[in-house]
Amino acid sequence: MDTIRRKTHDVNNDTPLNDLLTYPLLNAIFGRRVRRFGLGMEIPSGPLAFKSRHPPQPLSEFERAVLLAVGTGITGWNFGVPFGPDRPREHAHYTVRYTGRTAPTAGGFGTPVMLFTDDEGTYLTNTRDIPPNKIREFESNTEDAERIISMTREHTVKLTDRRLDLPAAPPHMLEPNLWMANTPGSTIFMPIGDASEQVLALLAMAIGNGNVIMDDEAGRPAGNLDPFIRGGLLDSAKRVPMSVLQQMAYEANCSELAFMAHNITLTMQGMGLGGLYFNGLNRWSILGAFAENGIKGFGFRFVRDERWTLPNPVGLDGVFEALCPPYYPDMRAVVEAFVGRKFGQSGAYDPATPGPWQQTPAVKESVTPYSEEFITCLGEVAQYIYDKYGKFPGTFTTIVLTGFVQIVHLDTEFYDSHYKEGAYLDTHASHMKRWHASDR
């Protein structure tokens, strides 16, 4: 697996990147449409039948890098959750990462990364733990933009030299997408989240505020929590349903991934690219659940259990591994690793690491590391969930993949033939001239 390192794009005041930097946000919002038909595509029949006269044209490496940057780029330091009532004299302990990115993340947990595929292969971009250099990495100039684009390139690994092998047939795709999804020339961006870390972070927040985690399905606490109630860590009058907490984690992951995708979708308008944000592809096929049938997908590890109808994706070995077995012997070991990410060397609250505050070491030193009692309690609840369901989280997939952005070079002739004037933007009409002048 190779890290993608490319020469940066030369910039001046008359470049497509400068055009993009000055493109009005409201134009992108109100100009957003689903424009599916790209160069090289064909609608075989019906009132909009059309066959492109042009060959498919993949995104250039620079176009792709720009879109990756708006989906996963580093924006500077995020400001975390500044206060929690459980520790009124300290900075709140909830944040897992202080790296700010282009899409918001619940509580500073920051779990998402980006998968993508094109004609040249499959890739993963992971910018979760990059330490920023300053409060704002981007201040509306091309030098800042180039630095962010370069950063995403440097943290992209190429997984394979082939396009995602996703058959154009059910159950791998919904029928309305068969004619256009994953076709030659297209690029598909697929944000994914680690729900195991999301749930652990929410559990730490809930337990830190004294909540007893309840297995509301069974009508009992999620584990042997009596010792922690007697010791005062938990308050028997404060109870959080386990099902609700896991649902909150899933909703948070879905929101974060959708924001990443929508950033890309809006940027497409300013660049003059076609495509759409959709969810009509089979996430199990994409990640690799059918590898034994010759459909390798992205090659993720899956765990199977007779209690489940579908296998559970847990990670990409050595590249993106969730906080759960089989990457750890049990959930108690997972909790130790999670706590290390927050309070260990180079962790979020290590005073030796930088941050957004004027007095960063003092702010971080104000946060008391989790006590052994707290860590034991968090491990007890996490292990209870894992034991009950055989996976973590228990009620949905560990790796969350909810939507996709497919990008194409628009075939404006199709829209001229079948749609009224105004079906595409000026940026689409001028895209080839502005973004591919050097190709001619």
C-alpha positions as CSV (number, residue, x, y, z in Angstrom):
1,M,0.0,0.0,0.0
2,D,1.6,3.2,-1.2
3,T,1.2,6.7,0.3
4,I,0.1,9.1,-2.4
5,R,2.6,11.9,-2.6
6,R,2.3,14.2,-5.6
7,K,3.9,17.4,-6.7
8,T,1.7,20.4,-5.7
9,H,-0.3,22.2,-8.3
10,D,1.3,25.4,-9.5
11,V,-0.9,28.4,-8.5
12,N,-1.4,32.0,-9.5
13,N,-4.2,34.4,-9.6
14,D,-5.6,32.9,-12.9
15,T,-6.1,29.3,-12.0
16,P,-9.2,27.1,-11.5
17,L,-8.3,26.9,-7.9
18,N,-8.5,30.6,-7.5
19,D,-11.9,30.5,-9.3
20,L,-13.0,28.0,-6.8
21,L,-11.8,30.1,-3.8
22,T,-14.0,33.0,-5.0
23,Y,-17.0,31.0,-6.0
24,P,-20.1,32.2,-4.0
25,L,-21.4,29.8,-1.4
26,L,-25.0,30.6,-2.1
27,N,-24.4,29.9,-5.8
28,A,-23.2,26.4,-4.9
29,I,-26.1,25.8,-2.5
30,F,-28.8,27.0,-4.9
31,G,-27.1,25.6,-8.0
32,R,-26.8,22.1,-6.5
33,R,-28.6,19.5,-8.6
34,V,-28.2,15.8,-9.2
35,R,-26.5,15.7,-12.6
36,R,-25.8,12.0,-13.2
37,F,-24.9,11.9,-16.9
38,G,-21.2,12.0,-17.5
39,L,-18.9,11.7,-20.5
40,G,-19.0,8.1,-21.9
41,M,-22.3,7.2,-20.4
42,E,-25.4,5.9,-22.1
43,I,-29.2,5.7,-21.3
44,P,-30.2,2.9,-23.6
45,S,-33.9,3.6,-24.0
46,G,-36.9,5.7,-23.0
47,P,-37.7,9.4,-23.6
48,L,-34.2,10.5,-22.4
49,A,-32.3,7.8,-24.4
50,F,-28.8,9.2,-25.2
51,K,-25.3,7.9,-25.9
52,S,-22.4,10.1,-25.2
53,R,-20.2,10.9,-28.2
54,H,-17.2,11.2,-25.9
55,P,-15.0,8.7,-24.0
56,P,-15.1,8.6,-20.2
57,Q,-12.8,11.1,-18.7
58,P,-11.5,10.4,-15.1
59,L,-10.9,13.2,-12.7
60,S,-7.4,14.6,-12.8
61,E,-5.3,13.9,-9.7
62,F,-5.5,17.5,-8.8
63,E,-9.4,17.6,-9.1
64,R,-9.5,14.5,-6.9
65,A,-7.2,16.0,-4.3
66,V,-9.3,19.2,-4.1
67,L,-12.4,17.2,-3.4
68,L,-10.6,15.1,-0.8
69,A,-9.5,18.2,0.9
70,V,-13.0,19.7,1.3
71,G,-14.2,16.3,2.6
72,T,-11.3,15.5,5.0
73,G,-9.0,18.5,5.1
74,I,-7.5,19.9,8.3
75,T,-8.9,23.3,9.3
76,G,-6.9,24.0,12.4
77,W,-7.6,23.2,16.0
78,N,-11.1,22.5,17.1
79,F,-12.1,24.0,20.4
80,G,-13.4,20.9,22.1
81,V,-16.2,20.8,24.7
82,P,-15.0,23.5,27.1
83,F,-17.0,22.6,30.2
84,G,-18.7,19.7,31.8
85,P,-20.8,19.9,35.1
86,D,-19.1,16.7,36.4
87,R,-15.8,18.5,36.7
88,P,-16.6,22.1,37.2
89,R,-13.0,23.2,38.0
90,E,-11.5,21.4,35.0
91,H,-11.7,21.6,31.3
92,A,-14.2,18.9,30.1
93,H,-12.8,15.4,29.4
94,Y,-15.0,14.5,26.5
95,T,-13.0,15.3,23.4
96,V,-10.9,12.6,21.8
97,R,-9.2,14.7,19.1
98,Y,-8.5,18.4,18.9
99,T,-7.8,18.2,15.2
100,G,-10.4,20.4,13.4
101,R,-11.6,19.1,10.1
102,T,-13.9,20.4,7.3
103,A,-16.9,18.4,8.7
104,P,-18.2,18.7,12.3
105,T,-17.9,15.8,14.7
106,A,-19.9,15.0,17.8
107,G,-18.0,16.0,21.0
108,G,-14.6,16.2,19.2
109,F,-14.6,12.4,18.8
110,G,-13.4,12.6,15.2
111,T,-13.8,9.1,13.9
112,P,-14.4,9.3,10.1
113,V,-12.0,8.6,7.3
114,M,-12.5,8.5,3.5
115,L,-12.6,5.6,1.1
116,F,-12.6,6.3,-2.6
117,T,-12.2,4.6,-6.0
118,D,-11.5,5.5,-9.6
119,D,-10.1,4.0,-12.7
120,E,-6.7,3.7,-11.2
121,G,-7.5,1.9,-7.9
122,T,-9.0,2.0,-4.4
123,Y,-7.7,4.3,-1.7
124,L,-8.1,5.4,1.9
125,T,-7.5,8.9,3.3
126,N,-7.1,9.3,7.1
127,T,-6.5,12.8,8.5
128,R,-8.0,12.1,12.0
129,D,-4.9,12.6,14.0
130,I,-2.9,15.2,12.1
131,P,-1.7,17.9,14.6
132,P,-2.6,21.3,13.1
133,N,-0.1,24.1,12.9
134,K,-2.3,27.0,13.9
135,I,-5.9,28.0,14.8
136,R,-6.9,28.4,11.2
137,E,-5.1,26.4,8.6
138,F,-7.0,28.1,5.8
139,E,-7.4,31.9,5.3
140,S,-8.8,32.2,1.8
141,N,-5.6,32.1,-0.2
142,T,-4.1,29.6,-2.6
143,E,-1.1,28.9,-0.5
144,D,-3.3,27.7,2.4
145,A,-5.4,25.7,0.0
146,E,-2.4,24.0,-1.5
147,R,-1.0,23.1,1.9
148,I,-4.3,21.5,2.9
149,I,-4.5,19.6,-0.4
150,S,-1.0,18.4,0.0
151,M,-1.8,17.2,3.5
152,T,-4.6,15.0,2.3
153,R,-2.4,13.6,-0.4
154,E,0.3,12.7,2.1
155,H,-2.3,10.8,4.3
156,T,-3.8,8.8,1.4
157,V,-2.8,5.2,0.9
158,K,-3.5,3.3,-2.3
159,L,-5.0,-0.1,-1.4
160,T,-5.3,-1.7,-4.9
161,D,-4.5,-0.8,-8.5
162,R,-8.0,-1.6,-9.7
163,R,-11.4,0.1,-9.6
164,L,-13.8,-1.2,-6.9
165,D,-15.1,-4.5,-8.2
166,L,-18.8,-3.8,-7.5
167,P,-21.1,-5.7,-9.9
168,A,-23.8,-3.7,-11.7
169,A,-26.5,-6.0,-10.5
170,P,-28.7,-6.6,-7.4
171,P,-28.0,-7.1,-4.5
172,H,-24.9,-5.0,-5.0
173,M,-26.7,-2.0,-6.5
174,L,-30.3,-0.8,-6.5
175,E,-31.7,-1.1,-10.0
176,P,-32.0,2.7,-10.7
177,N,-28.2,2.9,-10.3
178,L,-27.2,0.1,-12.6
179,W,-26.6,2.2,-15.7
180,M,-24.4,4.8,-14.1
181,A,-22.9,3.8,-10.8
182,N,-19.1,3.0,-10.7
183,T,-18.8,3.4,-14.4
184,P,-15.5,4.1,-16.1
185,G,-14.4,7.7,-15.6
186,S,-16.3,8.1,-12.4
187,T,-14.8,8.7,-8.9
188,I,-16.8,7.5,-5.8
189,F,-16.1,9.0,-2.4
190,M,-17.3,6.9,0.5
191,P,-16.9,8.4,4.1
192,I,-16.8,5.8,6.8
193,G,-16.9,6.0,10.6
194,D,-15.7,3.9,13.5
195,A,-18.8,3.4,15.6
196,S,-16.8,1.5,18.3
197,E,-14.9,4.6,19.2
198,Q,-18.0,6.7,18.9
199,V,-19.9,4.5,21.4
200,L,-16.9,4.4,23.8
201,A,-16.7,8.2,23.8
202,L,-20.4,8.5,24.5
203,L,-20.2,5.9,27.3
204,A,-17.3,7.8,28.9
205,M,-19.3,11.0,28.8
206,A,-22.3,9.3,30.3
207,I,-20.4,7.5,33.0
208,G,-18.4,10.7,33.8
209,N,-21.7,12.4,34.6
210,G,-22.8,9.6,36.9
211,N,-25.3,7.8,34.6
212,V,-26.1,4.1,35.1
213,I,-26.2,2.5,31.7
214,M,-29.3,0.3,31.5
215,D,-30.0,-2.6,29.3
216,D,-33.5,-1.5,28.6
217,E,-34.4,-4.6,26.6
218,A,-33.5,-6.8,29.6
219,G,-34.6,-4.4,32.3
220,R,-31.3,-4.4,34.2
221,P,-28.0,-2.5,34.4
222,A,-25.5,-3.2,31.6
223,G,-23.1,-5.2,33.7
224,N,-22.4,-5.4,37.4
225,L,-22.6,-1.7,38.2
226,D,-23.6,-2.0,41.9
227,P,-20.0,-1.5,43.1
228,F,-19.7,1.8,41.2
229,I,-23.1,3.0,42.5
230,R,-21.9,2.2,46.1
231,G,-18.6,3.9,45.5
232,G,-20.3,7.1,44.3
233,L,-19.1,7.0,40.7
234,L,-22.6,6.3,39.4
235,D,-25.9,7.8,40.6
236,S,-28.7,5.3,40.8
237,A,-31.2,8.0,40.1
238,K,-29.6,8.8,36.7
239,R,-30.1,6.1,34.1
240,V,-29.4,6.0,30.3
241,P,-30.9,3.3,28.1
242,M,-28.3,1.4,26.3
243,S,-30.4,1.3,23.2
244,V,-30.7,5.1,23.1
245,L,-27.0,5.6,23.6
246,Q,-26.1,3.3,20.7
247,Q,-28.7,5.0,18.6
248,M,-27.2,8.4,19.4
249,A,-23.8,7.1,18.3
250,Y,-25.2,5.8,15.0
251,E,-27.0,9.1,14.3
252,A,-23.8,11.0,15.1
253,N,-21.8,8.9,12.7
254,C,-24.4,9.3,10.0
255,S,-24.5,13.0,10.4
256,E,-20.7,13.4,10.3
257,L,-20.4,11.2,7.1
258,A,-23.2,13.2,5.5
259,F,-21.5,16.5,6.2
260,M,-18.3,15.2,4.6
261,A,-20.2,14.1,1.5
262,H,-22.2,17.4,1.3
263,N,-19.0,19.4,1.4
264,I,-17.9,17.5,-1.7
265,T,-21.3,17.9,-3.3
266,L,-21.3,21.7,-2.9
267,T,-17.7,22.0,-4.1
268,M,-18.7,20.1,-7.3
269,Q,-20.8,23.0,-8.3
270,G,-18.0,25.5,-8.0
271,M,-15.7,23.2,-9.9
272,G,-18.2,22.4,-12.6
273,L,-18.3,18.7,-12.1
274,G,-21.4,16.4,-12.3
275,G,-22.5,13.7,-10.0
276,L,-24.7,13.0,-7.0
277,Y,-24.8,12.1,-3.4
278,F,-26.8,8.8,-3.0
279,N,-27.0,5.6,-1.0
280,G,-28.1,3.0,-3.5
281,L,-25.0,0.7,-3.2
282,N,-24.5,-2.3,-0.9
283,R,-22.1,-1.4,1.9
284,W,-21.3,-5.0,2.6
285,S,-20.4,-5.6,-1.0
286,I,-18.2,-2.5,-1.0
287,L,-16.3,-3.3,2.1
288,G,-15.7,-6.9,1.1
289,A,-18.3,-9.2,2.7
290,F,-18.6,-11.3,-0.5
291,A,-14.8,-11.8,-1.0
292,E,-15.3,-15.6,-1.0
293,N,-17.6,-15.1,-4.1
294,G,-14.9,-13.2,-5.9
295,I,-16.1,-9.7,-5.0
296,K,-13.2,-8.4,-3.0
297,G,-14.4,-4.9,-2.4
298,F,-12.1,-2.8,-0.2
299,G,-10.9,-6.0,1.6
300,F,-12.2,-5.2,5.1
301,R,-12.1,-7.8,7.8
302,F,-15.6,-9.2,8.7
303,V,-16.7,-11.1,11.7
304,R,-19.5,-13.6,11.5
305,D,-21.8,-14.9,14.2
306,E,-24.8,-17.2,14.0
307,R,-26.9,-14.6,15.8
308,W,-26.5,-12.2,12.9
309,T,-28.1,-12.2,9.5
310,L,-25.2,-10.3,8.0
311,P,-21.5,-10.2,8.9
312,N,-20.0,-7.2,10.8
313,P,-17.1,-5.2,9.3
314,V,-14.5,-4.3,11.9
315,G,-11.6,-2.8,9.9
316,L,-8.9,-2.9,7.3
317,D,-6.0,-4.8,8.8
318,G,-3.0,-2.5,9.5
319,V,-4.7,0.5,8.0
320,F,-8.0,1.3,9.8
321,E,-8.8,-0.9,12.7
322,A,-11.8,-0.4,15.0
323,L,-11.6,-0.4,18.8
324,C,-13.0,-3.9,19.3
325,P,-12.1,-7.6,19.0
326,P,-10.5,-9.2,17.0
327,Y,-8.0,-6.4,17.1
328,Y,-8.0,-6.6,20.9
329,P,-8.5,-9.6,23.2
330,D,-11.5,-8.1,24.9
331,M,-13.3,-4.8,25.5
332,R,-11.4,-4.2,28.7
333,A,-8.2,-4.1,26.6
334,V,-10.0,-1.8,24.2
335,V,-10.9,0.6,27.0
336,E,-7.3,0.8,28.0
337,A,-6.3,1.7,24.4
338,F,-9.1,4.3,24.3
339,V,-8.0,5.9,27.5
340,G,-4.5,6.0,26.2
341,R,-5.6,8.0,23.2
342,K,-6.9,10.6,25.5
343,F,-4.4,10.6,28.4
344,G,-1.4,8.7,27.2
345,Q,1.7,10.1,25.5
346,S,0.7,12.3,22.6
347,G,-2.9,11.9,23.6
348,A,-5.5,14.6,23.5
349,Y,-4.8,15.7,27.1
350,D,-1.0,15.2,27.1
351,P,0.3,18.7,28.3
352,A,3.3,18.2,26.0
353,T,1.1,18.3,22.9
354,P,-0.1,21.5,21.2
355,G,-3.6,22.9,21.3
356,P,-5.8,25.9,20.5
357,W,-5.5,27.8,23.8
358,Q,-3.1,30.6,24.8
359,Q,-2.1,28.5,27.9
360,T,-2.4,25.0,26.3
361,P,-0.3,23.1,28.9
362,A,-2.3,24.6,31.8
363,V,-5.6,23.8,30.2
364,K,-4.6,20.2,29.5
365,E,-3.1,19.7,33.0
366,S,-6.4,20.7,34.5
367,V,-8.0,17.5,33.2
368,T,-7.6,14.7,35.7
369,P,-7.0,11.4,34.0
370,Y,-9.6,8.7,34.4
371,S,-9.4,6.8,37.7
372,E,-9.0,3.1,37.8
373,E,-12.6,2.8,39.1
374,F,-13.8,4.8,36.0
375,I,-11.7,2.7,33.6
376,T,-13.0,-0.5,35.2
377,C,-16.6,0.7,35.0
378,L,-16.3,1.7,31.3
379,G,-14.7,-1.7,30.6
380,E,-17.6,-3.5,32.4
381,V,-20.3,-1.8,30.3
382,A,-18.4,-2.2,27.1
383,Q,-17.7,-5.9,27.7
384,Y,-21.4,-6.4,28.6
385,I,-22.5,-5.0,25.2
386,Y,-19.9,-7.1,23.4
387,D,-20.9,-10.3,25.3
388,K,-24.6,-9.7,24.7
389,Y,-24.4,-9.1,21.0
390,G,-21.1,-10.6,20.0
391,K,-19.9,-7.3,18.5
392,F,-19.4,-3.7,19.5
393,P,-21.6,-1.7,19.1
394,G,-24.2,-4.3,19.5
395,T,-27.1,-3.0,17.4
396,F,-25.4,-1.8,14.1
397,T,-22.2,-2.3,12.2
398,T,-18.9,-1.4,13.7
399,I,-17.8,0.4,10.5
400,V,-20.5,2.8,9.4
401,L,-20.9,3.5,5.7
402,T,-24.1,5.3,4.8
403,G,-23.7,7.3,1.6
404,F,-21.7,7.9,-1.5
405,V,-20.7,10.8,-3.7
406,Q,-20.1,9.9,-7.4
407,I,-18.3,12.5,-9.5
408,V,-18.2,12.6,-13.3
409,H,-17.2,15.1,-16.0
410,L,-20.6,16.2,-17.2
411,D,-21.7,15.6,-20.7
412,T,-23.5,18.9,-21.4
413,E,-24.7,17.6,-24.7
414,F,-27.1,15.3,-22.9
415,Y,-28.6,18.2,-21.0
416,D,-28.7,20.4,-24.1
417,S,-30.7,17.7,-25.9
418,H,-33.2,16.9,-23.2
419,Y,-33.5,19.7,-20.7
420,K,-34.5,23.4,-20.8
421,E,-31.9,26.1,-20.6
422,G,-30.3,26.4,-17.2
423,A,-29.9,22.7,-16.6
424,Y,-26.3,23.2,-15.7
425,L,-24.1,26.1,-14.4
426,D,-21.6,28.3,-16.1
427,T,-18.9,26.4,-14.2
428,H,-20.0,23.2,-16.0
429,A,-19.9,24.9,-19.4
430,S,-16.4,26.2,-18.8
431,H,-15.0,23.3,-16.8
432,M,-12.8,21.7,-19.5
433,K,-11.4,25.1,-20.6
434,R,-10.6,26.1,-17.0
435,W,-9.5,22.8,-15.4
436,H,-8.0,20.9,-18.3
437,A,-6.4,23.6,-20.5
438,S,-3.1,21.9,-20.1
439,D,-4.6,18.6,-21.5
440,R,-5.1,20.2,-24.9
